[in-house]
Amino acid sequence: MKENVLDVLMYLFENYFYDEPAEDTDRETMQTALLEAGFSDTEVDKAFEWLDGLAEQRELPELGNAVTEPIRIFSDFEQQRLDAESRGFLMVLQNAGVLDANRREMVIDRVMALDSQLVDLDDLKWIILMVLFTQKGQEANFAWMENHLFSGTEELRH
């Protein structure tokens, strides 16, 4: 089975976190289930490291309602991981209020934590969904992103 860390994360999200997460499911149980599903030890370990990194960022201070947002300049390395379409999508979400500057940076941080050379727009949407899912007070933005991801429409209204 050819898989990457994002495949493992999507499997975890869909099977353990998204619909009525079982409170008694521990990391060891999930790890065993992932291995039984055919994921490699290496990719499973990397996925849990990625989730640990996301958990470390769970409680972010709010930036407040700044009149002007700082301009985000993507580094060369970030541009290698995120194509122009994906970078543009992040900016659209920020302008629409779905992502604030902190959460945009969390998304970029989680993209950079993946092994992938390039994260396409569909994968980026899943990462955004996972980040919003872990953030308190982001339920409406999560629901909007979830609807956008699963409806298949390219319309960006918030």
C-alpha positions, 0 to 999 in steps of 0.5 A, a space after each residue: 500500500 502506497 501511503 503518506 502521512 496525510 493518508 494516515 491523518 485523513 484515516 484517523 480523522 475520518 475514523 476516530 476524530 470526526 464522527 462521535 469520537 470514542 473517548 476510550 480510544 487511546 493512542 495504542 489502540 489507534 496505532 494498532 488499527 492503523 497498522 492492521 489497515 495496512 499503514 507502515 510503522 514509519 508513516 503512523 509514527 510520523 502522523 502521531 508526531 504531526 498530531 502532537 505538533 498540532 496539539 502543542 498549538 491548540 491554545 493560541 492567544 487571539 490577535 484581536 481585531 486588528 484593522 490591518 492584517 500583516 502581509 504574508 510573504 511565503 518563503 521559497 521553501 513554503 512556495 515549494 510546498 504550496 503552489 500558487 493556487 493553494 497559497 491563494 486559497 489560504 489568503 481567500 480564507 483569511 480575507 473571508 474570515 474563515 482563517 485568522 492570521 494565527 490559524 493560517 500560520 498553524 496551517 502553514 506550519 502543519 503543511 511544512 511538517 509533512 514529508 510531501 514535496 508539494 501539498 495540493 489544494 485538496 490536501 490543503 483543504 483537509 489540513 485546514 479542516 483538521 486544524 479548525 477541528 482542534 481549535 476552540 471557538 472555530 465551530 462555524 468556520 469548521 462547518 463552513 470548511 467541511 461544507 466546502 470540502 464535501 460539497 465539491 463546489 468551488 464557490 467561496 462565500 462565508 
